[in-house]
């Protein structure tokens, strides 16, 4: 929800000159906010991502000072790929969390769908492309099933997906052969994680991203202008386009110095862009926020709440399946531990943590697509950086857990100061 | 006290017939008669106050008029012809809007998003029904200006606003789609005195624009007697009395609510 923040000044002055008597000042006081409250509202709105970005910057600084290898092009490329699987699952979770629901089966979906894909290729001779499509569709169908069950029988999604996750773990074990593993070498699946977009093609992606952002921001700006709404070109068009361009050039020049943009990173980028469009621009996206904010009000206003829920879970399931396929491609095979192993393990916890660290509220109604990216980056940075320093897993868990609690604490404090909770 | 009685079936302040009329409405829940043979008329340009003790049937009656409950007996007439409403959307389509006591706002959304909730202005479906933000914003501004609520921010989440501002946004939403009747359920219950006064002015403005308005309120002395044209008193699921607001005191209304002064204030 990033684009529409302007108005106030010209409309307000225009009103003052109309013959109508002004609004009763006692009853509707114009918002005169203390600086502290204003800052809190900014942090709760436009600058929501600021604390997370600051935290990420601090982490990067610490690790780059500790290890000369951290900022190398090869390591950063590695770090991004490590963030992708968690990030895509987290991206799917954003849809569900916005509703105030949760899906504890996403890791299991990613596991079972990737195993099914491997089985279809290994035992049914299915082509890799078709197997991928079947796996992703299956993920979406499982998600839709969760949504339907929860809305039909009014069972909390927490419970439905907890049970479903265990069921899918069981199915995954049944699908695997006696060796417990399908090898994916030579199937073409390994090319997803093993290939790069490089040279001219990588720069074309940057241009594409800039054009898309510019197009969206320009239409907004023009429409506002044509409706007499104040809109600053610098803030609403030039700034976002410049940020996109600089970020794009930076990322691509770093990655091209290694081998190019890893294909999983490109996939994640495209999914992020689409999700961001859905959440900020479309009616469906707004419905997610509305249901998460006040389901009863959404229902009374005519929003088909159940359909919105089913769609959100289907998207989460489909994205989880896709993440599972990318994970399988990186590991060149599927096994018992695909999908984080029994119970989802670190994969499930990291995906939820990523979304929440990135600024998605577990109570619904608040969060962005970029939350999944930022959260996944933070978790991947902690893992990658501590690995480089030779710190063992136990400390990594301590740090990730502490960051999660810290992030949510900061978030809640901002909300409390801005007055948007406690009502 | 017969002068205090309004002859409810006749013309309202504008001289037109009733825009919304209930005839002999009854509704039972299990064995309980929530509404029994209720007649009520709302004319264009008038504000009708609906009062009564807890359990008198006020909310049930409003839910019947807003299409949430279907009456067991009697008929609802809109602009003179009988209508059947099979849900809240049917009532909205006719032009009957309801402002609920809980306001039904999404605290995490801004005023524009709340005003258009469920009926967003959107572009083509192949672009995912992209919301026309600028157009919505300018229409929202228009409606708020009409209600002289220019100071309300269109871009702050409504959860960060005061109770009065939230109430005003709920009212603005009810008139966004140019209804002919607006029903208010306890609009002033959670408001300070000044904010309640302002809501009273807004409600009067709606009536001055030719809408028929019905207001449920417990605030007899401060609000109902001051801000309405006609007061309908309900007791135990029936209409117990009707008054012209100008000719009645708060005490008389309260007496009718609790069943005192029978035969003096009672309309039937």
Contacts between the chains, C-beta under 8 A, distances in Angstrom:
chain1	res1	chain2	res2	distance
A	3	B	133	7.5
A	4	B	133	5.3
A	4	B	137	7.2
A	4	B	155	6.3
A	5	B	155	5.6
A	6	B	155	7.6
A	7	B	137	7.1
A	7	B	141	8.0
A	7	B	154	5.9
A	7	B	155	6.4
A	8	B	153	7.2
A	11	B	141	6.1
A	11	B	150	7.5
A	12	B	150	6.8
A	12	B	151	8.0
A	15	B	145	6.5
A	15	B	150	4.5
A	18	B	145	7.9
A	20	B	145	7.6
A	20	B	148	6.2
A	21	B	148	7.0
A	22	B	148	7.4
A	22	B	150	7.6
A	23	B	148	4.8
A	23	B	149	5.9
A	23	B	150	5.7
A	23	B	151	5.3
A	24	B	148	7.8
A	24	B	194	8.0
A	24	B	198	5.2
A	24	B	201	7.4
A	25	B	151	8.0
A	26	B	194	4.8
A	26	B	198	7.7
A	27	B	164	5.5
A	27	B	194	5.3
A	27	B	195	5.2
A	27	B	197	6.9
A	27	B	198	3.3
A	28	B	149	6.1
A	28	B	151	5.0
A	28	B	152	6.5
A	28	B	164	6.3
A	28	B	165	5.9
A	28	B	168	6.6
A	28	B	198	6.9
A	29	B	151	7.3
A	29	B	162	7.6
A	30	B	151	4.4
A	31	B	151	7.7
A	31	B	153	6.0
A	31	B	156	7.1
A	41	B	156	7.0
A	41	B	160	6.5
A	44	B	157	7.9
A	45	B	156	7.9
A	45	B	157	7.6
A	220	B	133	6.8
A	220	B	134	7.1
A	223	B	132	7.3
A	223	B	133	7.3
A	223	B	134	3.7
A	223	B	135	7.1
A	224	B	133	7.9
A	224	B	134	4.5
A	224	B	137	7.5
A	226	B	134	7.1
A	227	B	134	4.6
A	227	B	135	6.1
A	227	B	137	6.9
A	227	B	138	3.9
A	228	B	138	6.5
A	229	B	134	5.9
A	229	B	137	5.7
A	229	B	138	6.2
A	229	B	141	7.9
A	277	B	128	7.1
A	278	B	128	6.3
A	281	B	128	7.0
A	281	B	130	4.9
A	281	B	131	6.4
A	282	B	122	7.9
A	282	B	127	7.9
A	282	B	128	4.0
A	282	B	129	5.6
A	282	B	130	5.8
A	282	B	131	6.7
A	283	B	120	5.1
A	283	B	122	5.3
A	283	B	128	7.7
A	283	B	129	4.2
A	283	B	130	8.0
A	283	B	131	6.1
A	284	B	128	6.8
A	284	B	129	7.1
A	286	B	109	7.6
A	286	B	113	6.3
A	286	B	120	6.5
A	286	B	131	6.3
A	289	B	106	7.2
A	289	B	108	6.0
A	289	B	109	6.2
A	289	B	113	7.8
A	290	B	106	4.9
A	290	B	109	6.3
A	290	B	113	7.5
A	290	B	117	5.9
A	290	B	118	8.0
A	292	B	108	7.1
A	293	B	106	3.5
A	293	B	107	5.7
A	293	B	108	3.9
A	293	B	109	6.0
A	294	B	104	7.0
A	294	B	105	6.8
A	294	B	106	4.5
A	294	B	107	6.7
A	296	B	102	7.8
A	296	B	104	6.8
A	297	B	103	8.0
A	297	B	104	3.8
A	297	B	105	6.1
A	297	B	106	5.6
A	297	B	117	7.1
A	298	B	106	6.9
A	298	B	117	7.0
A	298	B	118	7.2
A	300	B	88	6.5
A	300	B	100	7.4
A	300	B	104	5.2
A	301	B	104	7.0
A	301	B	117	4.2
A	301	B	118	3.3
A	301	B	119	7.4
A	302	B	89	6.0
A	302	B	118	3.8
A	302	B	119	6.8
A	303	B	117	7.3
A	303	B	118	5.0
A	365	B	106	7.2
A	365	B	107	7.7
A	365	B	108	3.9
A	366	B	108	5.7
A	418	B	160	6.0
A	419	B	159	7.2
A	419	B	160	4.5
A	420	B	107	6.7
A	420	B	108	7.2
A	420	B	157	5.6
A	420	B	159	4.4
A	420	B	160	5.2
A	421	B	159	7.7
A	423	B	107	6.2
A	423	B	159	5.8
